[in-house]
Amino acid sequence: MKIGIFGCSHVAGLDKRYHSESYNLATAIADKCPQHKVYDYSMGGHSMQMINYLFQEFKHKHDFNIVKITSPGRLTFFSEFDFENNRVWATSNLNTWKNPSDYGKHVVRMNYTSVPESVSSQYNLKNIKQLHKEYYRHINLDMSIAETIAITNYFQTHADYVYAHRNYYGQDLSDEMVLTEQILPNYKSYLIDKGGHLNKEGTCLEADWIVNNVLKDTL
């Protein structure tokens, strides 16, 4: 079976150069399901718009699609990037981005506290940083939350499984929406930063939960 996984750093994990305890959720799922192919489309900083864009581009290639929604108010854009041909088999059953660093320079990702430090030649870094400053100076959080809920509602009728890491800013999520912080006993003990990212042990426990509760009847 082919399994597509879409999300932000709560799937991709953090840069291991700075967070050696971090781990990729798709990698953990692939390790636990060696008989199946796992396709990881996550990247730190992805917005809901970017997750949806990649979902539209690649959902038809899989038998089962999992979407982990992210926080509202993020901004992602790109000019030109060949997503299809920038994929690689990292292991015999895990397909992911060929060069995450190059991806990060071409696909500009912003949130309230993060702005790119390096971009491809098609962008001007000074302008990118000014855009970040102005965007978050004037952002309307209520509108951002409404947009996130609308995209989440779309995913819930078009993806095979949708869940979230936590309830960001008190979003009006469905009562049925599963949250990582609820399914992991002692959730806080696995955190490695203030952004709620998990260490390897926590990520592997989350992968166990996905395999045993989401994929069990399909594997």
ZILINKA-V686707 format. One record per residue. RES is the residue in one small letter. PHI is phi as a letter, one per 30 degrees, with the letter a starting at -180 (* if undefined). OMEGA is omega in whole degrees, 0 to 359 (NA if undefined). D_FIRST is the distance of its C-alpha to the first C-alpha in Angstrom with 2 decimals. Layout:
{{RES & PHI & OMEGA & D_FIRST} {RES & PHI & OMEGA & D_FIRST}}
This chain:
{{m & * & 178 & 0.00} {k & c & 184 & 3.80} {i & c & 177 & 6.42} {g & c & 180 & 9.98} {i & b & 185 & 12.99} {f & b & 178 & 16.49} {g & l & 182 & 19.87} {c & c & 182 & 23.05} {s & d & 176 & 24.39} {h & d & 166 & 23.34} {v & c & 187 & 19.82} {a & d & 189 & 21.03} {g & i & 181 & 23.91} {l & c & 179 & 27.39} {d & d & 184 & 28.93} {k & d & 176 & 29.26} {r & d & 182 & 32.63} {y & c & 183 & 34.03} {h & b & 185 & 31.74} {s & d & 181 & 30.77} {e & d & 184 & 29.54} {s & d & 182 & 26.82} {y & a & 182 & 23.11} {n & c & 183 & 19.93} {l & d & 180 & 17.67} {a & d & 177 & 14.47} {t & d & 180 & 15.68} {a & d & 179 & 16.30} {i & d & 178 & 12.87} {a & d & 179 & 11.42} {d & d & 183 & 14.27} {k & d & 181 & 13.47} {c & b & 186 & 9.81} {p & d & 181 & 10.46} {q & d & 183 & 7.98} {h & b & 180 & 5.08} {k & c & 180 & 6.17} {v & c & 182 & 8.42} {y & c & 185 & 10.78} {d & c & 179 & 14.13} {y & c & 182 & 16.64} {s & d & 174 & 19.16} {m & a & 178 & 22.74} {g & e & 178 & 25.86} {g & i & 179 & 28.11} {h & e & 173 & 25.70} {s & d & 175 & 27.31} {m & d & 178 & 25.86} {q & d & 182 & 26.71} {m & d & 176 & 24.78} {i & d & 179 & 21.65} {n & d & 179 & 21.99} {y & e & 181 & 22.71} {l & d & 176 & 19.57} {f & d & 179 & 17.54} {q & d & 183 & 19.33} {e & d & 192 & 18.77} {f & b & 186 & 15.03} {k & e & 185 & 13.48} {h & d & 183 & 12.97} {k & d & 187 & 10.66} {h & b & 176 & 7.69} {d & d & 183 & 6.15} {f & b & 181 & 7.78} {n & c & 178 & 10.89} {i & c & 177 & 13.21} {v & b & 173 & 16.81} {k & c & 187 & 19.52} {i & d & 182 & 22.80} {t & b & 186 & 25.75} {s & d & 179 & 29.52} {p & d & 173 & 31.75} {g & i & 179 & 34.18} {r & d & 179 & 32.13} {l & b & 177 & 32.63} {t & b & 174 & 30.37} {f & a & 177 & 31.27} {f & a & 178 & 30.99} {s & c & 178 & 32.98} {e & b & 175 & 31.03} {f & a & 181 & 27.78} {d & d & 183 & 25.20} {f & d & 184 & 21.97} {e & e & 185 & 19.85} {n & c & 175 & 21.68} {n & c & 178 & 21.93} {r & c & 180 & 18.49} {v & a & 174 & 17.99} {w & d & 179 & 15.75} {a & d & 173 & 17.49} {t & b & 182 & 15.80} {s & d & 181 & 13.58} {n & b & 178 & 10.42} {l & b & 178 & 12.20} {n & c & 185 & 13.23} {t & b & 180 & 16.32} {w & d & 184 & 19.81} {k & d & 183 & 21.86} {n & b & 183 & 25.12} {p & e & 180 & 25.23} {s & d & 178 & 29.03} {d & d & 176 & 29.24} {y & e & 183 & 26.77} {g & d & 179 & 29.07} {k & d & 181 & 32.12} {h & c & 180 & 30.85} {v & c & 186 & 29.17} {v & d & 184 & 31.99} {r & b & 182 & 31.06} {m & b & 164 & 33.75} {n & b & 187 & 34.29} {y & e & 187 & 37.50} {t & c & 186 & 37.93} {s & b & 176 & 36.05} {v & b & 182 & 37.02} {p & e & 175 & 35.96} {e & c & 180 & 38.21} {s & a & 180 & 37.19} {v & b & 179 & 36.10} {s & d & 186 & 35.81} {s & d & 180 & 38.98} {q & d & 179 & 38.24} {y & c & 173 & 39.08} {n & c & 186 & 42.23} {l & d & 179 & 41.54} {k & d & 179 & 44.80} {n & d & 178 & 43.91} {i & d & 181 & 40.44} {k & d & 177 & 42.15} {q & d & 176 & 44.72} {l & d & 179 & 42.08} {h & e & 181 & 40.47} {k & d & 183 & 43.91} {e & d & 182 & 44.79} {y & d & 183 & 41.44} {y & d & 171 & 41.50} {r & d & 188 & 45.23} {h & c & 184 & 44.83} {i & d & 175 & 41.38} {n & c & 186 & 41.43} {l & d & 180 & 39.14} {d & d & 179 & 39.30} {m & d & 180 & 38.05} {s & d & 178 & 35.22} {i & d & 179 & 34.16} {a & d & 178 & 34.38} {e & d & 180 & 32.12} {t & d & 179 & 29.52} {i & d & 179 & 29.63} {a & d & 179 & 29.32} {i & d & 177 & 26.18} {t & d & 179 & 24.74} {n & d & 177 & 25.59} {y & d & 181 & 23.79} {f & e & 184 & 20.55} {q & d & 177 & 20.92} {t & c & 184 & 20.83} {h & b & 176 & 18.23} {a & c & 181 & 15.55} {d & d & 176 & 13.46} {y & a & 181 & 15.21} {v & b & 176 & 18.39} {y & a & 184 & 20.66} {a & b & 178 & 23.45} {h & d & 178 & 25.01} {r & a & 181 & 28.37} {n & c & 184 & 30.58} {y & d & 173 & 32.06} {y & h & 178 & 35.71} {g & i & 179 & 35.62} {q & e & 179 & 33.26} {d & d & 181 & 33.26} {l & d & 178 & 29.68} {s & e & 178 & 28.51} {d & d & 181 & 29.45} {e & d & 183 & 25.86} {m & d & 178 & 24.69} {v & d & 179 & 23.48} {l & c & 178 & 25.09} {t & e & 183 & 24.27} {e & d & 179 & 28.00} {q & c & 186 & 27.98} {i & d & 180 & 25.10} {l & c & 173 & 26.34} {p & e & 180 & 29.52} {n & h & 182 & 32.07} {y & e & 186 & 30.10} {k & d & 182 & 33.12} {s & d & 181 & 33.38} {y & c & 185 & 30.21} {l & d & 180 & 31.42} {i & c & 177 & 32.53} {d & a & 181 & 34.16} {k & d & 179 & 35.63} {g & d & 177 & 32.55} {g & i & 180 & 30.62} {h & d & 185 & 28.25} {l & c & 170 & 26.98} {n & d & 183 & 27.59} {k & d & 180 & 25.04} {e & d & 179 & 25.68} {g & d & 179 & 25.20} {t & d & 180 & 21.99} {c & d & 175 & 20.53} {l & d & 176 & 21.79} {e & d & 177 & 20.15} {a & d & 177 & 16.77} {d & e & 182 & 17.57} {w & d & 179 & 18.36} {i & d & 181 & 15.15} {v & d & 186 & 13.08} {n & d & 185 & 15.72} {n & c & 182 & 16.53} {v & c & 186 & 13.86} {l & c & 187 & 10.49} {k & e & 184 & 12.32} {d & d & 181 & 12.05} {t & c & 183 & 8.38} {l & d & NA & 7.31}}
